[in-house]
Amino acid sequence: MHAFRPLLRKPLFNLFAAALAVGALLAPRIANAEALLLIEADSGKVLQADNATIPWYPASVTKIMTAYVTLKAVKDGKITLDSMLTVSPTAASQSPSKMGLRPGTQLTVDNALKMMMVKSANDMAVVLAEGLGGSIDGFSVMMNDTAKKLGMTQTNYVNPNGLPADGHVTSARDLGILARSFLRDLPEYEYFVHIPAIRFGKRVTGNFNKLIGRYPGADGFKTGFICASGYNLVASATRNGRRLIAVVLGANSGTARAVKAAQLLERGFSQDNLSWLRPSLGTVENLVPIDASPPNLREEMCGGHRKRPASDDDDALIATNSGGTSGSATGGEAQVTFFTAGLQPPLMKASELMASAPAAAEPVVVYTGPTRTGAALVAAVAADTDQQTPPKARGKKSRVAKKPDAGSDAKTAAAKPAAAKPDAAPKADAKTAAKPAGAKHAAAKPDAAAKPAADKPAASGDQAAKPAKPKAATKPAPKPAPNNS
């Protein structure tokens, strides 16, 4: 019997070895599902390509094509940056990230582009699409026609913003081609892809691309994220007159994609003098497409193991499955310091660089309405700020107004100078004067009286309206506020 044991063990050993071999082949693809590409912007020469021709969900890097099609129309004279666009109900209904402008709001192509590229605003992408293509479907046809002309053979667009949709796919290869085309065909509009921040009213939004203002020489492009795609980034940087483009698809956090892109770019810059040692990978256009289905990373990106909901605006440190912040999220490369040709001192570590504050930069002002300058621009910014004020004002002012509204109107009017909460009475008075038909002083619903007042903050300090309060409170015919939402 002992003589047969080696014979029995051998098949079991072979089976076990085969299982390990299969696991070794499959594990990297499952645990580290990502695509990486590094190319020279001018020549299209491929410096590194990992899974670069596997189909992938583009998410918001779709907006690079939306911007390309729009700016090409500007360059061709079909529209201008000052052309006015209108926010439709369809645009306003898009999922975040978005500007949140109300249907009917108008703004210029210029401002819509800036909002879309910096904040990754899905509603602005639809505003541009409907303005140029008449509808989302019409603009998608324009996007696909453009992709075909550029040689993006693995790309198909269904919408202008990259929100999840069947058949909406691309690849790192195609995104490299698109980024090169943007720089080559639209150099005069390149600033749209490297704006550090925008100011809309009182809100300041920094660029989701963490390389901007952090990585030396970083000068462009776009982030993207949906659960199925993971964290995507197309990034460019220029050093000593040489420009490189990096594409990262499927990273596991916003910081991780920035770190990976920085490492790719630094590797390309620092190894330039040793390029003769590496085999030629040809140009990006010559990379051979792979016929496969895009990986779906939903469970990995948005499963229950994440401590907080994932989003494109991810300020967390590099995430790992264990919830730590080690460099393992980047395959251990986060601990590699940057060298430039081996002749200069190393920069800080990639993870530290991306976690640092960006270089100080003045936000670019964006606004609604037509193109304005000088005092008119100041007034437009002030108007947008006022539009952002009512939601917070309603919440606070209605609570303050509850006590006087719940009591008798006559008593409230008589006791105004001695009121415990002086802000409540003037706001109620201004409301009743500005909108006498909209006032409701029912004790059961005190908030109803305060909310319309907050919609028009300019009237809140109207002291001349006080005598009209008792009379307005008795009017039975309510009229809805004009900008109620």
Helices and strands as residue ranges (DSSP letters): G 2-4, H 5-31, E 35-40, E 46-50, G 59-61, H 62-75, E 84-86, H 89-92, E 106-108, H 109-119, H 122-133, H 136-150, H 172-185, G 187-193, E 197-200, E 203-206, E 218-220, E 223-226, E 230-239, E 242-251, H 254-270, G 272-277, G 284-286, H 298-302, G 327-330, G 333-335, H 350-355, E 364-366, H 374-388, H 390-406, H 409-414, G 416-418, H 424-434, G 436-438, H 447-455, G 457-459, G 463-468, H 469-473
